[in-house]
Amino acid sequence: MTFHSYRNTVTRPPQKNYWDERYYGLGFSRDPRDRCTLVIGDGFTRSFLNSQSIPNIYSCSIEGHFREKENLLYVPVEGDRFEKGVLWEQNKWPRLFELWSDFGVDDPREFYDSIAKAYINPDKSIGAITYSTASVGFELRCYLWHLFRSQHYYLFREGVKYNVSNWEWYEPLRILMSEYALGVANFNYDLIAEHIIGGLNHAVNIVAHELGGVDRYKHRPCDSIALYKLHGAISYYYETGQGSCANPWLVDARYSRNQVVNPHLNIDVDMRNFPEFPDIVPPGHYGADKIVPDSNVSVLCKDHISNSSLVIFCGLSAEEPDTAEVRDLIQQISSESRVIHVGLENDKSGVLAALLQQQKCNYQFMLPEQLKSFSVIKRDGGIE
């Protein structure tokens, strides 16, 4: 099975249903199938890229976020003051470079940990939220938006074809979509999961950092996949009606909560213009550090996990600075649920494995190559 990239979007074939026709048209809350939650991190994206023999140009992991590399490019937007060139440069990101020097750290994970301890969250002293574009917090969001947008343009450039059937997750995903009411808790900023699910002829129901009644998501069609974007995404942005510029982190503008209106979501957005507010939650900034602090995405995701008979983790390390957030999700898992942790050999003794074992759930560790035997998922949670 292949899907094609054209002008940075994915052309999707007509939707087909993998389950019994009698389920079609039901609301999600009335779907008789057991629920399943697939929790994915950057290792999920890397696994897909490796299956397509894509060079390791763009590192999705924290360790590769800040580095000087000729292939890690800054791709200009409309009206940009910078030309196409190296992304990680001091003239583009002055506050981040200054903070990096002040903290005196060499490791990106230490850098994020230091930032998380510093007060760079939106200033809530006036109303619910005010925001300054001249802050290091805003500049960090802008940098991450450019980093993953650059990756997106490379991966989904015109004419590229991907054969998902070569990937070890191809058949397991088809089974999960067919046998379960599936929700995907996605920590990634990229759009890989959206494109893969769409390429498998499935509708994607994005649950991002928007406000709204929780109940309305329970009434979505059961033939859609709930995708919980816990850390936001490059394609999701807010409009204030105040206008925007190509490099807002290099100017000083302040916005208040009542100016943040008309949330707009498009997973195929061409991203030619810079968003006014990139909806990006930096690593370690769990909770209120969002453009909309009282977003319901975490609440909905936890609800799905707590009602899941099967929970699968893939490509997530749970290392600092995100340990607290991952632990919070794990604590929602029922003691009767089956939990599968898909990881590499060294992940058996990692942070995520320790957190899952502390939860005292029905825990099983699987190597990626063992996914080939992931052929039958029974209602009782058994796997053959």
Buried (B, 14 or more C-beta within 10 A) or exposed (E): BEBBBEEBBBEBEEEEBBBEEEBEEBEBEEBEBBBBBBBBBBBBBBBBBEBBEBEEBBBBBBEBBBEEEEEBBBBBBEEBEBEEEBBBEEEBBBBBBEBBEEBEBEEBBBBBBBBBEEEBBBBEEEEBBBBEBBBBBBBBBBBBBBBBBBBBBBBBEEEBEBEBEEBBBBBBBBBBBBBBBBBBBBBBBBBBBBBBBBBBBBEBBBBBBBEEEEEEBBEBBBBBBBBBBBBBBBBBBBBBEEEBBBBBBBEEBEBBBEBBEEBEBEBBBEBEBBBBBBBBBBBBBBEBBBBBBEBBBBEBBBBBBBBBBBBBBBBBBBBBBBBEBBBEBBEBBBEEBBBBBBBEEEBEEBBBBEBBEEBEBBBBBBEBEBBEEBEEBEEEBEBE
